[in-house]
Amino acid sequence: MDHNQLMKAKVDSVVRESFIKENMNFIIYTTSKQLGRYLSLENDEEFSVALEAFNDAIDTYEEGVSKFETYATTVIRNRLIDFHRSGVKYKTMSQSWDEDLEEPMAPETDLILKIEIEAFGKRLGDFNVSFDELVDASPDHEDTRVKAIEVGEESSKDETVIEFLYKTLKLPVMAIVKVVKTTRRFVYAHKTFILSVILIFHEEFPSLKEWIGGVKKL
């Protein structure tokens, strides 16, 4: 998450709205993980609860205490726990909640991954990229794939790259070339794959990041 944008979001409602939209996948993923099931944005009141919690986290976050992602996760988690403790009609939900303890049953790893992949697929769609196109664009050679991952990971840390990417929904090739020691030809050749890596690292998809880490070590 962009720290400078977070600080601006505290005092600027327009920036705040943009910040919340950019981190919608984080909110959905965190809520789904807490519930241990898929989240229906249209039918689940938990989504509204989590959205409000994230908004409040922007107001109450203080620098130096922890990463904002960690803080926001805690705020969302606690708000959902309070919501289910007070809402009698929600006791029929599939997730089992402990009556006296704060920890819900942990969701299965494969469910978390499915939730993450679904959110990632929606984000790719914002950039007019499908999973099929991503598969076709994935480098065939291992060394090329590792290099493209490194380019994407480094690019995800640069504010200029991220700002251009989300503003235009296009990969800023020249900005990436300046940030990472690579050629324009390489970035153009693997732009779809590099785009996907940037999204994974910038938007915090932990399971997919773990998979990418495994690829780099091969």
Secondary structure, 3 states (H helix, E strand, C coil): CCHHHHHHHCCCHHHHHHHHHHCHHHHHHHHHHHHCCCCCCCCCHHHHHHHHHHHHHHHHCCCCCCCHHHHHHHHHHHHHHHHHHHCHHHCCCCCCCCCCCCCCCCCCHHHHHHHHHHHHHHHHHHCCCCHHHHHHHCCCCHHHHHHHHHHHHHHCCCHHHHHHHHHHCCCCHHHHHHHCCCCHHHHHHCHHHHHHHHHHHHCCCHHHHHHHHHHHHC
